[in-house]
Amino acid sequence: GAGVSQTPSNKVTEKGKYVELRCDPISGHTALYWYRQSLGQGPEFLIYFQGTGAADDSGLPNDRFFAVRPEGSVSTLKIQRTERGDSAVYLCASSSKGLAGGGEQFFGPGTRLTVL
Amino acid sequence: RKEVEQDPGPFNVPEGATVAFNCTYSNSASQSFFWYRQDCRKEPKLLMSVYSSGNEDGRFTAQLNRASQYISLLIRDSKLSDSATYLCVVKDDKIIFGKGTRLHILP
């Protein structure tokens, strides 16, 4: 079956603009995670959804970042007033088990965001 | 002390050799541990979970030492295709990735 997909694969934007990054998880996976990975670093946790609700958004760096998952499937990460420091690869992962279940996370290929 | 620490490497190892690296974690209440592999410009993929009793999958062996708060990954008979970054993952009430250890297998 299909894995996790993310669109766009690359996004170049200008400082101050608004961007939306989309994640389509594996069908049936109730848990969905967003991470941000900068060069030479490991993935940095941003937010975790269990179903439609954000179970943990403690990793969102500030209020410019917001994510939704209205129907418990596709999720959108939204970044307002982008800054150059937001440039990174944004990874989405899904899992059949929630955080407590400790199940394997399946990652999408990521969206490479570049803020000029 | 950082929550999850790994030696960034790179480890340059000749093909066929054995290589091991560790990952230390700070939260003694951490519940689950994993090793992920990430190839250059690719997404991370689960290599193996780490169980309290230790576990082995072919050439790969993972161990957990709760007393000293570290996990380890041992790769025997290394192959060129093992070249990658190996990410340590620790889960308590959140998921924390290490920065990764880069491994280069030399022909």
Backbone of each chain as ProteinMPNN parsed JSONL, in Angstrom:
{"seq_chain_A": "GAGVSQTPSNKVTEKGKYVELRCDPISGHTALYWYRQSLGQGPEFLIYFQGTGAADDSGLPNDRFFAVRPEGSVSTLKIQRTERGDSAVYLCASSSKGLAGGGEQFFGPGTRLTVL", "coords_chain_A": {"N_chain_A": [[0.825, -1.197, 0.0], [0.221, 2.374, -0.173], [2.635, 4.643, 1.096], [3.448, 7.194, 3.509], [2.704, 10.354, 2.303], [3.89, 13.554, 1.249], [3.314, 16.92, 0.465], [4.151, 20.204, -0.773], [7.12, 18.774, -2.337], [9.255, 20.422, -2.363], [9.549, 23.76, -1.258], [9.868, 27.084, -1.896], [9.974, 30.202, -0.498], [9.321, 33.648, 0.325], [10.601, 35.691, 2.917], [8.33, 36.451, 5.473], [6.071, 35.541, 4.205], [3.178, 33.315, 3.996], [2.891, 29.818, 4.494], [1.742, 26.525, 3.622], [1.977, 23.166, 4.475], [1.492, 19.886, 3.481], [0.385, 16.699, 4.684], [-0.19, 13.339, 4.027], [-1.193, 10.634, 5.628], [-0.505, 7.09, 6.205], [-3.167, 5.01, 5.351], [-5.616, 4.519, 7.796], [-3.945, 4.866, 9.941], [-3.89, 6.212, 13.094], [-2.323, 7.91, 14.566], [-0.356, 10.796, 14.101], [2.5, 12.63, 13.303], [4.456, 15.607, 13.32], [7.631, 16.774, 12.381], [10.646, 18.721, 12.448], [13.588, 19.061, 10.605], [16.822, 20.124, 10.631], [19.907, 20.742, 8.859], [22.338, 18.362, 9.601], [21.241, 17.749, 12.025], [19.086, 15.833, 14.216], [15.644, 14.776, 13.705], [13.33, 17.133, 14.956], [10.827, 17.203, 17.264], [7.577, 18.469, 16.659], [4.642, 18.449, 16.754], [1.959, 16.297, 17.76], [-0.676, 14.301, 16.686], [-3.531, 12.566, 17.731], [-5.893, 10.925, 16.22], [-8.229, 13.373, 15.429], [-7.471, 15.34, 17.139], [-4.97, 17.492, 18.569], [-2.724, 16.016, 20.441], [-0.374, 16.65, 21.659], [1.271, 19.555, 21.462], [3.583, 20.709, 22.165], [6.039, 21.051, 20.973], [5.924, 22.966, 19.028], [7.466, 25.852, 17.858], [6.678, 28.551, 18.185], [3.902, 30.913, 18.102], [3.526, 31.283, 15.425], [3.387, 28.976, 14.136], [1.153, 26.414, 13.264], [-1.012, 23.596, 13.265], [-3.321, 21.351, 11.714], [-5.788, 18.743, 11.663], [-8.366, 17.943, 10.505], [-10.163, 15.836, 9.833], [-9.081, 13.63, 10.833], [-7.289, 12.379, 9.204], [-5.633, 13.467, 6.682], [-3.196, 15.971, 7.281], [-2.335, 19.391, 7.873], [0.345, 21.556, 8.086], [0.858, 24.77, 9.126], [2.501, 27.783, 8.532], [2.974, 30.988, 9.54], [4.005, 34.287, 8.507], [6.719, 33.728, 7.656], [10.129, 33.08, 8.539], [13.685, 33.34, 7.956], [14.983, 31.504, 9.517], [13.189, 29.437, 9.643], [13.694, 27.734, 7.648], [14.116, 24.463, 6.645], [13.854, 20.843, 6.604], [10.681, 19.559, 6.669], [9.211, 16.989, 8.246], [6.791, 14.423, 8.169], [5.175, 11.9, 10.005], [3.477, 8.783, 10.45], [1.617, 6.5, 12.506], [0.317, 3.344, 13.565], [-0.224, 3.003, 16.15], [-0.738, 4.93, 19.1], [1.147, 7.417, 20.931], [1.641, 6.29, 23.43], [1.594, 3.634, 22.806], [3.898, 3.182, 21.475], [4.497, 2.459, 18.825], [5.933, 1.688, 15.561], [7.054, 4.402, 13.633], [6.223, 5.669, 10.513], [7.76, 7.442, 8.083], [7.211, 10.242, 5.938], [8.54, 11.562, 2.799], [9.25, 14.153, 3.266], [9.091, 17.777, 3.271], [10.991, 20.185, 1.807], [11.656, 23.224, 2.977], [12.472, 26.446, 2.041], [13.273, 29.602, 3.041], [13.641, 32.695, 1.774]], "CA_chain_A": [[0.0, 0.0, 0.0], [0.942, 3.632, -0.237], [3.226, 5.121, 2.329], [3.128, 8.568, 3.869], [3.083, 11.294, 1.252], [3.941, 14.948, 1.66], [3.382, 17.878, -0.637], [5.024, 19.912, -1.907], [8.399, 18.209, -1.946], [10.097, 21.591, -2.143], [8.831, 25.023, -1.233], [10.696, 28.262, -1.712], [9.122, 31.335, -0.229], [10.025, 34.839, 0.797], [10.413, 36.065, 4.331], [7.07, 37.135, 5.747], [4.941, 34.887, 3.542], [2.471, 32.213, 4.666], [3.008, 28.553, 3.76], [1.029, 25.349, 4.124], [2.608, 21.914, 4.119], [0.46, 18.853, 3.623], [0.81, 15.325, 4.963], [-1.214, 12.323, 3.837], [-0.617, 9.479, 6.334], [-0.918, 5.76, 5.798], [-4.587, 4.83, 5.639], [-5.914, 3.803, 9.032], [-3.058, 5.269, 11.039], [-4.553, 7.236, 13.9], [-1.326, 8.849, 15.105], [0.371, 11.56, 13.084], [3.519, 13.473, 13.929], [5.235, 16.534, 12.499], [8.982, 17.067, 12.855], [11.459, 19.621, 11.631], [14.979, 18.607, 10.641], [17.821, 21.011, 10.03], [21.101, 20.032, 8.397], [23.23, 17.878, 10.654], [20.49, 17.532, 13.266], [18.029, 14.848, 14.172], [14.302, 15.365, 13.644], [12.885, 17.831, 16.163], [9.385, 17.03, 17.404], [6.749, 19.682, 16.648], [3.271, 18.237, 17.216], [1.457, 14.93, 17.634], [-2.127, 14.164, 16.633], [-4.171, 11.27, 17.899], [-7.163, 11.231, 15.588], [-8.377, 14.759, 14.983], [-6.994, 16.288, 18.135], [-3.543, 17.639, 18.844], [-2.492, 15.495, 21.783], [0.823, 17.301, 22.214], [1.814, 20.563, 20.539], [4.624, 21.396, 22.931], [7.225, 21.283, 20.173], [5.766, 24.103, 18.11], [8.395, 26.857, 18.39], [5.998, 29.807, 18.553], [2.521, 30.951, 17.61], [3.448, 31.368, 13.956], [3.206, 27.611, 13.667], [-0.13, 25.826, 13.631], [-1.307, 22.406, 12.465], [-4.685, 20.841, 11.842], [-6.081, 17.414, 11.102], [-9.801, 18.06, 10.757], [-10.931, 14.601, 9.659], [-8.321, 12.514, 11.382], [-6.45, 11.742, 8.189], [-4.679, 14.452, 6.179], [-2.846, 17.066, 8.19], [-1.672, 20.544, 7.27], [1.165, 22.397, 8.956], [0.751, 26.135, 8.616], [3.498, 28.691, 9.099], [2.694, 32.382, 9.193], [5.11, 35.26, 8.599], [7.912, 32.892, 7.67], [11.439, 33.675, 8.788], [14.764, 32.552, 7.347], [15.275, 30.41, 10.434], [12.223, 28.351, 9.476], [14.183, 26.871, 6.578], [14.428, 23.121, 7.148], [13.0, 19.802, 6.045], [9.568, 19.26, 7.561], [8.876, 15.579, 8.103], [5.56, 13.931, 8.767], [5.2, 10.457, 10.244], [2.239, 8.24, 11.002], [1.766, 5.25, 13.226], [-0.961, 2.701, 13.88], [-0.389, 3.109, 17.598], [-0.466, 6.247, 19.635], [2.437, 7.627, 21.585], [1.793, 5.333, 24.52], [1.797, 2.319, 22.24], [5.287, 3.071, 21.034], [4.602, 1.776, 17.545], [6.854, 2.204, 14.549], [6.623, 5.558, 12.871], [6.554, 5.631, 9.094], [7.985, 8.822, 7.691], [7.103, 10.686, 4.562], [9.815, 12.024, 2.229], [9.548, 15.492, 3.758], [9.005, 18.997, 2.452], [12.151, 21.061, 2.048], [11.227, 24.617, 2.965], [13.524, 27.454, 1.99], [12.764, 30.952, 3.188], [14.669, 33.617, 1.278]], "C_chain_A": [[0.853, 1.238, 0.0], [1.492, 3.988, 1.133], [2.734, 6.515, 2.638], [3.571, 9.478, 2.721], [3.014, 12.718, 1.786], [4.044, 15.828, 0.428], [3.436, 19.298, -0.085], [6.319, 19.258, -1.422], [9.401, 19.322, -1.645], [9.23, 22.838, -2.148], [9.827, 26.14, -0.969], [9.766, 29.45, -1.538], [9.953, 32.514, 0.251], [9.681, 35.1, 2.254], [9.105, 36.842, 4.473], [5.848, 36.481, 5.125], [4.362, 33.763, 4.408], [2.635, 30.942, 3.824], [2.176, 27.471, 4.432], [1.733, 24.106, 3.59], [1.619, 20.792, 4.424], [1.076, 17.482, 3.866], [-0.385, 14.398, 4.8], [-0.685, 11.031, 4.471], [-1.056, 8.162, 5.706], [-2.366, 5.555, 6.243], [-4.788, 4.0, 6.91], [-5.023, 4.161, 10.201], [-3.698, 6.428, 11.802], [-3.573, 8.279, 14.425], [-0.558, 9.512, 13.969], [1.276, 12.55, 13.8], [4.096, 14.413, 12.886], [6.58, 16.772, 13.195], [9.613, 18.094, 11.921], [12.906, 19.155, 11.752], [15.863, 19.6, 9.904], [19.061, 20.194, 9.708], [21.985, 19.631, 9.575], [22.556, 17.62, 11.987], [19.526, 16.367, 13.1], [16.681, 15.525, 14.033], [13.898, 15.945, 15.001], [11.374, 17.766, 16.208], [8.669, 18.378, 17.407], [5.393, 19.424, 17.293], [2.847, 16.807, 16.911], [-0.066, 14.967, 17.683], [-2.507, 12.726, 16.932], [-5.592, 11.476, 17.394], [-7.173, 12.671, 15.11], [-7.721, 15.757, 15.925], [-5.495, 16.314, 18.289], [-3.291, 17.21, 20.285], [-1.295, 16.16, 22.459], [1.355, 18.266, 21.173], [2.969, 21.321, 21.186], [5.877, 21.704, 22.127], [7.106, 22.428, 19.187], [6.573, 25.279, 18.662], [7.759, 28.164, 18.823], [4.626, 29.823, 17.891], [2.409, 31.203, 16.113], [3.163, 29.999, 13.35], [1.877, 27.059, 14.173], [-0.369, 24.607, 12.742], [-2.719, 21.935, 12.743], [-4.768, 19.456, 11.229], [-7.589, 17.205, 11.259], [-10.596, 16.762, 10.662], [-10.155, 13.38, 10.132], [-7.472, 11.776, 10.373], [-5.374, 12.742, 7.758], [-4.443, 15.547, 7.225], [-2.145, 18.168, 7.414], [-0.912, 21.306, 8.345], [1.205, 23.785, 8.331], [1.78, 27.011, 9.315], [3.197, 30.103, 8.595], [3.969, 33.214, 9.287], [6.454, 34.524, 8.663], [9.177, 33.715, 7.863], [12.504, 32.769, 8.194], [15.104, 31.346, 8.222], [14.293, 29.259, 10.364], [12.672, 27.374, 8.391], [14.658, 25.552, 7.167], [13.639, 22.121, 6.315], [11.927, 19.487, 7.076], [9.087, 17.84, 7.253], [7.562, 15.265, 8.798], [5.712, 12.421, 8.941], [3.834, 10.013, 10.747], [2.507, 6.884, 11.63], [0.387, 4.668, 13.516], [-1.255, 2.754, 15.377], [-0.073, 4.519, 18.032], [0.862, 6.287, 20.349], [2.672, 6.592, 22.679], [2.07, 3.939, 24.008], [3.199, 2.097, 21.721], [5.48, 2.387, 19.704], [5.574, 2.439, 16.598], [6.23, 3.404, 13.857], [7.111, 5.41, 11.443], [6.612, 7.074, 8.606], [7.678, 9.047, 6.216], [8.444, 11.226, 4.08], [10.181, 13.443, 2.652], [9.263, 16.583, 2.745], [10.203, 19.855, 2.81], [11.688, 22.492, 1.882], [12.442, 25.529, 2.991], [12.882, 28.82, 2.046], [13.88, 31.927, 2.811], [14.617, 34.959, 1.991]], "O_chain_A": [[2.072, 1.163, 0.155], [0.904, 3.682, 2.17], [1.725, 6.964, 2.095], [4.697, 9.367, 2.236], [2.199, 13.042, 2.65], [4.764, 15.52, -0.521], [2.837, 19.58, 0.953], [6.574, 19.202, -0.219], [10.273, 19.181, -0.788], [8.295, 22.958, -2.94], [10.533, 26.143, 0.039], [8.869, 29.668, -2.353], [11.141, 32.379, 0.542], [8.6, 34.76, 2.733], [8.816, 37.758, 3.703], [4.716, 36.82, 5.47], [4.959, 33.329, 5.394], [2.53, 30.983, 2.598], [1.941, 27.498, 5.64], [2.041, 24.014, 2.402], [0.998, 20.761, 5.486], [2.134, 17.15, 3.332], [-1.454, 14.637, 5.36], [0.196, 10.393, 3.895], [-1.877, 8.137, 4.79], [-2.735, 5.887, 7.37], [-4.207, 2.926, 7.069], [-5.318, 3.794, 11.339], [-4.003, 7.477, 11.234], [-3.963, 9.414, 14.699], [-0.164, 8.861, 13.002], [0.88, 13.21, 14.76], [4.211, 14.06, 11.712], [6.654, 16.945, 14.411], [9.181, 18.301, 10.787], [13.394, 18.889, 12.85], [15.673, 19.874, 8.719], [19.242, 19.09, 10.222], [22.328, 20.451, 10.426], [23.223, 17.308, 12.973], [19.196, 15.97, 11.983], [16.582, 16.737, 14.224], [14.099, 15.326, 16.046], [10.706, 18.227, 15.283], [9.102, 19.316, 18.076], [5.025, 20.092, 18.26], [3.305, 16.192, 15.949], [-0.667, 15.566, 18.575], [-1.877, 11.788, 16.443], [-6.404, 12.123, 18.056], [-6.231, 13.128, 14.462], [-7.448, 16.894, 15.54], [-4.826, 15.289, 18.158], [-3.602, 17.939, 21.227], [-1.219, 16.221, 23.686], [1.836, 17.847, 20.12], [3.286, 22.443, 20.791], [6.694, 22.526, 22.543], [8.098, 22.819, 18.572], [6.383, 25.665, 19.816], [8.255, 28.818, 19.74], [4.238, 28.874, 17.21], [1.301, 31.324, 15.59], [2.751, 29.889, 12.195], [1.523, 27.213, 15.342], [0.04, 24.6, 11.581], [-3.245, 22.093, 13.845], [-3.946, 19.058, 10.404], [-8.025, 16.378, 12.059], [-11.606, 16.609, 11.349], [-10.535, 12.242, 9.857], [-6.987, 10.678, 10.644], [-4.328, 12.847, 8.398], [-5.351, 15.975, 7.937], [-1.454, 17.912, 6.428], [-1.469, 21.656, 9.385], [1.543, 23.946, 7.158], [1.909, 26.98, 10.538], [3.171, 30.364, 7.392], [4.887, 32.891, 10.042], [7.22, 34.687, 9.613], [9.284, 34.86, 7.425], [12.266, 31.585, 7.956], [15.472, 30.289, 7.711], [14.529, 28.21, 10.962], [12.085, 26.303, 8.239], [15.494, 25.525, 8.071], [12.861, 22.496, 5.438], [12.237, 19.181, 8.227], [8.623, 17.544, 6.152], [7.27, 15.78, 9.877], [6.317, 11.754, 8.102], [3.122, 10.781, 11.394], [3.495, 6.217, 11.321], [-0.586, 5.402, 13.689], [-2.394, 2.57, 15.806], [0.744, 5.211, 17.425], [1.607, 5.308, 20.366], [3.781, 6.08, 22.828], [2.709, 3.141, 24.693], [3.636, 0.959, 21.548], [6.529, 1.787, 19.468], [5.985, 3.583, 16.791], [5.041, 3.417, 13.54], [8.268, 5.069, 11.198], [5.639, 7.822, 8.706], [7.86, 8.167, 5.375], [9.385, 11.337, 4.866], [11.306, 13.887, 2.42], [9.204, 16.348, 1.538], [10.405, 20.207, 3.973], [11.363, 22.924, 0.776], [13.32, 25.402, 3.844], [12.049, 29.162, 1.207], [14.928, 31.97, 3.456], [15.414, 35.848, 1.692]]}, "seq_chain_B": "RKEVEQDPGPFNVPEGATVAFNCTYSNSASQSFFWYRQDCRKEPKLLMSVYSSGNEDGRFTAQLNRASQYISLLIRDSKLSDSATYLCVVKDDKIIFGKGTRLHILP", "coords_chain_B": {"N_chain_B": [[22.886, 18.281, 30.902], [22.209, 16.887, 27.759], [19.063, 15.709, 26.453], [19.043, 13.452, 24.775], [21.888, 11.984, 23.615], [24.326, 11.563, 21.108], [27.326, 10.377, 19.6], [28.457, 12.275, 16.994], [30.122, 11.364, 14.977], [32.061, 11.449, 11.903], [32.07, 7.856, 11.695], [34.466, 6.041, 10.237], [34.789, 3.107, 8.678], [36.282, 0.041, 7.717], [35.027, -2.162, 5.197], [33.415, -5.112, 6.247], [34.252, -4.999, 8.843], [33.515, -4.733, 12.389], [31.358, -2.526, 14.037], [30.414, -0.273, 16.603], [28.147, 1.831, 18.287], [27.026, 4.164, 20.77], [24.249, 5.573, 22.596], [23.22, 7.987, 24.787], [20.822, 8.75, 27.335], [18.842, 11.077, 29.224], [16.559, 10.958, 30.826], [15.447, 8.934, 33.253], [13.012, 7.723, 33.344], [12.299, 7.0, 30.843], [10.683, 5.057, 28.362], [10.611, 3.573, 25.973], [12.713, 2.556, 23.273], [14.549, 3.108, 20.295], [16.262, 2.417, 17.226], [16.787, 4.256, 14.357], [17.385, 4.477, 10.865], [18.865, 6.706, 8.593], [19.253, 7.627, 5.356], [21.206, 9.713, 3.175], [19.547, 12.691, 2.495], [17.115, 11.447, 2.627], [14.142, 10.035, 4.186], [13.873, 9.126, 7.694], [14.04, 5.668, 8.685], [12.721, 2.906, 10.458], [15.047, 0.91, 12.076], [15.492, -0.938, 14.175], [13.725, -1.902, 17.154], [14.541, -1.46, 20.619], [14.937, -3.686, 23.117], [14.558, -4.543, 26.592], [15.868, -6.878, 27.157], [17.699, -7.0, 25.239], [18.245, -7.303, 21.722], [18.475, -8.982, 18.562], [19.017, -8.733, 15.093], [19.777, -10.262, 12.44], [22.768, -9.048, 11.281], [22.78, -7.035, 13.072], [22.752, -5.821, 16.376], [21.065, -4.744, 19.205], [21.204, -3.113, 22.339], [20.14, -2.404, 25.685], [20.956, -0.471, 28.436], [19.821, 0.176, 31.346], [20.671, 1.011, 33.834], [22.938, 2.565, 33.411], [21.889, 4.237, 31.624], [21.949, 4.115, 28.704], [21.755, 3.207, 25.253], [22.799, 0.828, 22.796], [24.181, 0.088, 19.569], [25.249, -2.462, 17.552], [27.026, -3.397, 14.744], [27.788, -6.031, 12.786], [30.173, -7.506, 10.484], [30.241, -5.437, 8.475], [28.663, -3.795, 5.71], [28.936, -2.067, 2.543], [26.53, -0.885, 2.04], [25.598, -0.252, 4.503], [26.324, 2.263, 5.119], [25.271, 5.248, 6.394], [23.234, 7.512, 8.35], [22.698, 6.964, 11.745], [20.061, 7.1, 13.876], [19.23, 7.621, 17.183], [16.419, 6.993, 19.18], [14.342, 8.014, 21.764], [11.693, 7.426, 23.94], [9.562, 8.944, 26.233], [7.247, 10.652, 27.742], [7.162, 11.968, 25.486], [8.616, 12.086, 22.208], [11.965, 11.785, 21.421], [14.564, 12.492, 19.275], [17.944, 11.656, 18.698], [20.88, 13.429, 17.475], [22.087, 11.902, 15.646], [24.415, 9.479, 14.344], [26.957, 9.428, 12.057], [27.878, 7.028, 9.717], [30.378, 5.678, 7.743], [31.136, 3.242, 5.506], [33.982, 1.835, 4.308], [35.368, 0.796, 1.196]], "CA_chain_B": [[23.02, 17.107, 30.031], [21.184, 16.855, 26.738], [18.12, 14.626, 26.667], [19.534, 12.291, 24.04], [23.181, 12.354, 23.041], [25.028, 10.594, 20.268], [28.565, 10.817, 18.972], [28.053, 12.544, 15.602], [31.004, 10.727, 14.012], [31.736, 10.181, 11.264], [32.82, 6.636, 11.906], [34.94, 5.502, 8.957], [35.062, 1.722, 9.04], [36.462, -0.79, 6.523], [34.019, -3.182, 4.93], [33.649, -6.358, 6.948], [34.578, -4.776, 10.245], [32.431, -4.564, 13.348], [31.308, -1.161, 14.564], [29.395, -0.092, 17.638], [28.008, 3.168, 18.846], [26.112, 4.312, 21.889], [23.389, 6.739, 22.715], [22.856, 8.166, 26.195], [19.592, 9.518, 27.55], [18.876, 11.689, 30.551], [15.351, 10.698, 31.613], [15.423, 7.533, 33.691], [11.653, 7.185, 33.172], [12.069, 6.685, 29.428], [10.019, 3.751, 28.296], [10.86, 2.832, 24.734], [13.953, 2.968, 22.618], [14.585, 2.64, 18.915], [17.279, 2.892, 16.295], [16.331, 4.542, 13.007], [18.448, 4.711, 9.901], [18.515, 7.755, 7.639], [20.18, 7.834, 4.245], [21.351, 11.123, 2.812], [18.399, 13.328, 1.831], [15.952, 10.563, 2.676], [13.474, 10.045, 5.471], [14.296, 8.073, 8.626], [13.294, 4.413, 8.659], [13.008, 2.108, 11.64], [16.004, -0.187, 11.95], [15.041, -1.913, 15.168], [13.378, -1.474, 18.506], [15.525, -1.923, 21.593], [14.226, -4.29, 24.241], [15.351, -4.638, 27.826], [16.69, -8.101, 27.133], [18.574, -6.945, 24.073], [17.685, -8.022, 20.58], [19.384, -9.157, 17.436], [18.353, -8.905, 13.803], [20.848, -10.492, 11.475], [24.076, -8.501, 11.661], [22.553, -5.913, 13.976], [22.391, -6.134, 17.754], [20.776, -3.555, 20.012], [21.14, -3.399, 23.768], [19.715, -1.324, 26.566], [21.525, -0.49, 29.779], [19.012, 1.154, 32.098], [21.427, 1.524, 34.984], [23.814, 3.632, 32.926], [21.067, 5.065, 30.736], [22.371, 4.206, 27.316], [21.474, 2.095, 24.346], [23.902, 0.621, 21.875], [23.931, -0.605, 18.309], [26.434, -3.16, 17.06], [26.877, -3.902, 13.374], [28.858, -6.978, 12.447], [30.397, -7.775, 9.057], [29.625, -4.256, 7.857], [28.544, -3.738, 4.252], [28.944, -0.707, 2.007], [25.161, -0.372, 2.111], [25.312, 0.188, 5.875], [26.675, 3.691, 5.227], [24.049, 6.025, 6.658], [23.201, 8.117, 9.684], [21.894, 6.143, 12.647], [19.393, 7.976, 14.835], [18.728, 7.031, 18.418], [15.123, 7.579, 19.54], [13.941, 7.691, 23.133], [10.323, 7.861, 24.19], [8.937, 8.914, 27.55], [5.938, 11.219, 27.406], [7.361, 12.575, 24.177], [9.608, 11.352, 21.406], [13.161, 12.598, 21.225], [15.576, 11.935, 18.391], [19.304, 12.151, 18.798], [21.331, 14.098, 16.267], [22.519, 10.893, 14.687], [25.823, 9.125, 14.168], [27.227, 9.128, 10.654], [28.726, 5.855, 9.493], [30.87, 5.479, 6.38], [31.815, 1.96, 5.323], [34.985, 2.047, 3.271], [35.651, -0.44, 0.441]], "C_chain_B": [[21.872, 17.104, 29.028], [20.318, 15.624, 26.927], [18.572, 13.337, 25.996], [20.836, 12.712, 23.348], [23.777, 11.207, 22.242], [26.338, 11.211, 19.794], [28.246, 11.049, 17.499], [28.903, 11.833, 14.56], [31.677, 11.777, 13.135], [32.633, 9.038, 11.719], [33.171, 6.117, 10.507], [35.486, 4.105, 9.203], [35.254, 0.891, 7.78], [35.37, -1.844, 6.417], [34.396, -4.488, 5.635], [33.957, -6.212, 8.424], [33.312, -4.711, 11.091], [32.493, -3.152, 13.905], [30.181, -1.069, 15.587], [29.326, 1.372, 18.031], [26.892, 3.22, 19.869], [25.289, 5.568, 21.783], [23.002, 6.841, 24.186], [21.596, 9.01, 26.294], [19.519, 9.972, 28.995], [17.683, 11.318, 31.433], [15.249, 9.225, 31.981], [14.047, 6.902, 33.54], [11.338, 6.841, 31.721], [11.626, 5.243, 29.281], [10.422, 2.917, 27.086], [12.047, 3.438, 24.011], [14.019, 2.346, 21.225], [15.862, 3.128, 18.245], [16.609, 3.066, 14.931], [17.554, 4.764, 12.14], [17.964, 5.791, 8.938], [19.606, 7.874, 6.6], [20.15, 9.301, 3.85], [20.139, 11.613, 2.018], [17.178, 12.413, 1.727], [15.304, 10.659, 4.053], [14.014, 8.95, 6.382], [13.417, 6.835, 8.472], [13.7, 3.587, 9.867], [13.985, 0.988, 11.305], [15.614, -1.298, 12.922], [14.629, -1.237, 16.465], [14.431, -2.048, 19.449], [14.785, -2.428, 22.817], [15.162, -4.442, 25.435], [16.305, -5.818, 27.811], [17.698, -8.072, 25.997], [17.932, -7.702, 22.92], [18.641, -7.969, 19.398], [18.555, -9.347, 16.176], [19.45, -9.029, 12.762], [22.179, -9.96, 11.998], [23.97, -7.395, 12.712], [22.117, -6.397, 15.354], [22.19, -4.834, 18.511], [20.684, -3.966, 21.47], [20.759, -2.154, 24.535], [20.375, -1.52, 27.919], [20.819, 0.593, 30.588], [19.811, 1.772, 33.244], [22.303, 2.703, 34.57], [23.13, 4.536, 31.911], [21.69, 5.251, 29.36], [21.849, 3.011, 26.542], [22.63, 1.999, 23.356], [23.421, -0.092, 20.631], [25.253, -1.178, 17.826], [26.118, -3.675, 15.666], [28.075, -4.79, 13.066], [28.977, -7.114, 10.938], [29.807, -6.64, 8.209], [29.717, -4.3, 6.335], [28.589, -2.276, 3.796], [27.562, -0.065, 2.162], [24.756, 0.041, 3.526], [25.645, 1.662, 6.075], [25.395, 4.508, 5.313], [24.256, 6.78, 7.956], [22.249, 7.301, 10.54], [21.375, 7.036, 13.779], [18.879, 7.171, 16.019], [17.422, 7.74, 18.783], [14.717, 7.078, 20.918], [12.55, 8.247, 23.364], [10.006, 7.812, 25.686], [7.516, 9.44, 27.344], [6.025, 12.02, 26.1], [8.431, 11.767, 23.449], [10.78, 12.272, 21.119], [14.135, 11.842, 20.348], [16.934, 12.505, 18.774], [19.702, 12.811, 17.481], [21.841, 13.12, 15.22], [24.015, 10.688, 14.688], [26.029, 8.741, 12.715], [28.219, 7.98, 10.538], [29.088, 5.772, 8.02], [31.592, 4.146, 6.335], [32.73, 2.114, 4.106], [35.283, 0.75, 2.525], [37.099, -0.905, 0.608]], "O_chain_B": [[20.712, 17.293, 29.394], [20.761, 14.62, 27.484], [18.49, 12.26, 26.585], [20.863, 13.681, 22.591], [23.736, 10.046, 22.649], [26.434, 12.424, 19.612], [27.811, 10.123, 16.814], [28.495, 11.698, 13.406], [31.853, 12.909, 13.585], [33.795, 9.236, 12.076], [32.292, 5.798, 9.707], [36.517, 3.937, 9.855], [34.461, 1.018, 6.848], [34.863, -2.344, 7.42], [35.554, -4.906, 5.615], [33.925, -7.19, 9.171], [32.196, -4.643, 10.574], [33.574, -2.647, 14.21], [29.137, -1.707, 15.446], [30.346, 2.058, 18.095], [25.948, 2.43, 19.836], [25.577, 6.482, 21.011], [22.507, 5.873, 24.764], [21.335, 9.869, 25.452], [20.07, 9.326, 29.886], [17.786, 11.36, 32.659], [14.996, 8.376, 31.126], [13.92, 5.679, 33.599], [10.219, 6.432, 31.412], [12.112, 4.341, 29.964], [10.555, 1.697, 27.178], [12.343, 4.629, 24.113], [13.598, 1.209, 21.014], [16.458, 4.124, 18.655], [15.957, 2.155, 14.421], [18.611, 5.181, 12.614], [16.806, 5.794, 8.521], [20.751, 8.187, 6.924], [19.202, 10.028, 4.149], [19.761, 11.024, 1.005], [16.325, 12.586, 0.856], [15.845, 11.283, 4.966], [14.554, 7.954, 5.901], [12.227, 6.927, 8.172], [14.868, 3.565, 10.255], [13.772, 0.219, 10.368], [15.431, -2.45, 12.528], [15.114, -0.163, 16.82], [15.125, -3.007, 19.111], [14.08, -1.665, 23.478], [16.385, -4.467, 25.296], [17.398, -5.766, 28.374], [18.464, -9.018, 25.817], [17.162, -8.638, 23.135], [19.47, -7.07, 19.257], [17.53, -10.029, 16.185], [19.98, -8.034, 12.27], [22.652, -10.39, 13.05], [24.988, -6.884, 13.179], [21.244, -7.255, 15.488], [23.033, -3.938, 18.467], [20.156, -5.029, 21.798], [21.009, -1.025, 24.114], [20.35, -2.616, 28.477], [21.175, 1.769, 30.521], [19.625, 2.944, 33.571], [22.4, 3.704, 35.28], [23.729, 5.484, 31.404], [21.928, 6.371, 28.908], [21.546, 1.957, 27.102], [23.342, 2.974, 23.116], [22.399, -0.778, 20.634], [26.249, -0.465, 17.708], [25.085, -4.303, 15.436], [29.223, -4.345, 13.086], [28.02, -6.873, 10.202], [28.973, -6.875, 7.334], [30.697, -4.771, 5.758], [28.311, -1.365, 4.576], [27.444, 1.14, 2.386], [23.688, 0.62, 3.721], [25.282, 2.245, 7.096], [24.548, 4.463, 4.421], [25.315, 6.7, 8.579], [21.135, 6.984, 10.122], [22.145, 7.638, 14.528], [18.182, 6.169, 15.857], [17.342, 8.966, 18.698], [14.747, 5.88, 21.198], [12.262, 9.396, 23.026], [10.161, 6.773, 26.327], [6.668, 8.721, 26.814], [5.061, 12.662, 25.684], [9.061, 10.88, 24.024], [10.608, 13.392, 20.637], [14.491, 10.699, 20.634], [17.058, 13.678, 19.127], [18.961, 12.762, 16.5], [22.005, 13.473, 14.052], [24.785, 11.598, 14.993], [25.362, 7.844, 12.198], [29.266, 7.975, 11.186], [28.214, 5.793, 7.154], [32.567, 3.947, 7.059], [32.285, 2.48, 3.018], [35.437, -0.296, 3.156], [37.49, -1.924, 0.038]]}, "name": "protein", "num_of_chains": 2, "seq": "GAGVSQTPSNKVTEKGKYVELRCDPISGHTALYWYRQSLGQGPEFLIYFQGTGAADDSGLPNDRFFAVRPEGSVSTLKIQRTERGDSAVYLCASSSKGLAGGGEQFFGPGTRLTVLRKEVEQDPGPFNVPEGATVAFNCTYSNSASQSFFWYRQDCRKEPKLLMSVYSSGNEDGRFTAQLNRASQYISLLIRDSKLSDSATYLCVVKDDKIIFGKGTRLHILP"}
